[in-house]
């Protein structure tokens, strides 16, 4: 291994040490967001550990959700298993997603994006939200100035 590569690895491990040293707490559940890229619909699932929810042909299973013990509101990471009814029995995704870095380990799907929002932590409000595509109807209309 070259000397330069060793130096880069040493610096990287030094910076990453606090992350590895953090204690994590298992949460009883978490919130996962699903975007249907075709319709623009956004749906949030409040899932318990081991619970699955379906949207269209996608089924999202929350295997585990964890958060830093010392700062519960800081960052969540969850293990998800995602299946597509058209792809057969094998999951299209199985792995850990990090709320602060959804692209780090993302679902690669033509129609859906899925990411973790948060874990259920002490004092967090449970919620189930299903948003419709934004049509702009609730925004005030901009009236044109007749002088222009």
N, C-alpha and C positions, 0 to 999 in steps of 0.2 A: 504494500500500500504506500502510495506516495506521501511525502511529508505534508504537502498542501491539503491532500484529502483527509489526513489524520487531523489536521488543525480545524478544518471545516466540521468534521464529525464531533470533535471535542467541544467546539463552540455550540453546535446544535444541541448536543446532549446536555450541556450546561444550562442553556436557555430552556430546554424542555423539562429539566428536572423538577421544577415546581409543579408542572402539570401532572407529571407522573406521581408526585408525592401527595397530591390532593386525595382526601378521603371522599368517597362517593356514597350516597344514600340511595337505596332502592325506593322508588315511589310506587304507590298503589296503582298509578295510571298516568296518562299524559294526554296531550292534545296534538293531533296530527292534522295537517292541512292538505287537502287534495284539490288540485286545479285541473279541470277538464279543459284542455287547450282548444278543443273544438268549439265548445259552447261559451267558454269564458266563465263558467260557473265555479265558484270557490266554495268548498265544503269543509268545515272543521269537525273532526270527530273527537269527542272526549271518550277515550277508551280506557278501560281497566286493564291491568296486566292479564294477558291471555285472552283478551276479548278481540273479536274481529268485527269489522263493519264493511259493507259493500257499497260501491257506487258504480253504477253502470256495470261493466264487466270486470272491474277491479275489486279485489278484497284485500283489505289492510288488516294485519294482525299485529298487535303490540305485544311483543314477547317480554320486554323489560324496558323500564324507564329509570334513569339515574340522574342525580344532580349533585353538585358539590356540597358537602355537608356544611362547610363554613359559610357558604353564600348560596342559599337555595334559589334565589332569583337570578343568579348569574347565567348559568348555561345548563342546558339539558342535553342528554344523549340517550338515544333509544335504539333498541334492537327491534327491527321490523321484519316481517315476512309478508311479501306482497305477491299475490297471484292474479293472473289475468285468465279469465274463463276461456279465452280463445287460444291461450298458449299451452293448454294441457295441465297436467298435475304439478309439474316442476314450478317452483316459484320464479317469478321474473326478477325478484330482488329478495335477498336475505342478508341482513347485515346491520351495522350500527350507523345511525345518522346523528349528526351533531347539529343542534339548533342554530348555533352561531355560524356554522359553515356548511350549509346544506349541499353545496357543490362538491365538498370533500369526498362524499360517498353517496352519490345521487342515483335515483332510479332512472334508467335509460329507457324511456317509453315514448312512443310516437304520439300518444294522446294525452297522457296524464303526467303531472308533476306531483310529487309527494314530498313533504318535509315535516320535520318535528318542530312544533312551536314551543312547548314547555312540558315539564313534568308536573304532576299534582304535588304540591308542596304544602306544608302547614300554612294555613291562612289563605291559600289560593282559592279562588271562586270556581266551582265546577260550571261548565257551560257546554252547550251543544248548539252550534250555529250552522245554519245552512243558508248561505248567501246565494242570491240569484245573480245572473250576469248584470253588470252595471249598464243600465240603459240611459242614465243621465236624466231620467224623468223627475227625480227629486231635487235636482239642482235648479236654481233660479234661471229663468230665461234671460238672455242678454238682449235687451231691446236696442235697436239701432236708433241713433240720433237722427231725427228727420232733417236736421240741418246739413248732414253730410251727404 
